[in-house]
Amino acid sequence: MAAVNEGVAVLLRASLRDRGVWWVLGGWTAFTLENVLLSENRSLIRRSWGGSGGQGAYQGFYSILSAATLSSTIFAYWRFARFGVQLPGPRPLSIRATAIALRAAGLVGIGQLIPPINIAAAPIALGIHAPPPELAPMERGAMGCPFDFNAYKERGEVYGITRVSRRPELCGLGAVSLAGALLATTATQVAFFGVGPVLCFIALAAHADRTMQLAGDVSPIKVEQTSVTPFLALLDGRQSWAKLWEETDPANATAGVTLALLMALRPPWMRLVK
């Protein structure tokens, strides 16, 4: 046991000296700080720009800086991911299975945020079938659309995946990232997929929830009935597991699991995806 602990300590010290780790974590830190600082100073930036174009200028400035900081992180990963401190391997079956489960859970959660996939549209799009000619043009178009954009128009603000967390998109991305970290072969990959995004998403979820509450973009009822921390509202009884199951879209969930399994098979065109 002492030998194992000593080995872990040596690996950790070497990882903290790894250039790739520092570059990747620096990129994630810059991305997080940029998002927080611009969000906190949104009103000031818009007023400084002046005129009716203030909001558009703010959004453009925000997008440019976000793209720049995240691009630097991706470049650091591309440059250092295969080099530097190597992790012991190969990964046991239990770790690989956990990675698949995390990736599937994340993709299923993210998939619940988009409109339900319209399976019936496939034959129409492929020309196998045609919508009934007596239907109105709008209805014919809706039948051939791959997503049912009208499915959620009557739902309330607490529905489906928001019963798990008020920030399901960040939770989903975090789960996908952790899956990559479990399969990492270098310290840089762990920093890129694990440490960096997890700390970033926790900070951004807490910050975004705070600013949305201050701005009145989220109702007191939603704050009372849900939580930012994943599954907390379900575990403490504020939300219902039965309603979550009932409101989960099966087509989108199936697509998420299928994509997770496809990524696990690692075809050549996805070999850079951990």
Beta strands, then each sheet from edge to edge (+ up, - down):
end
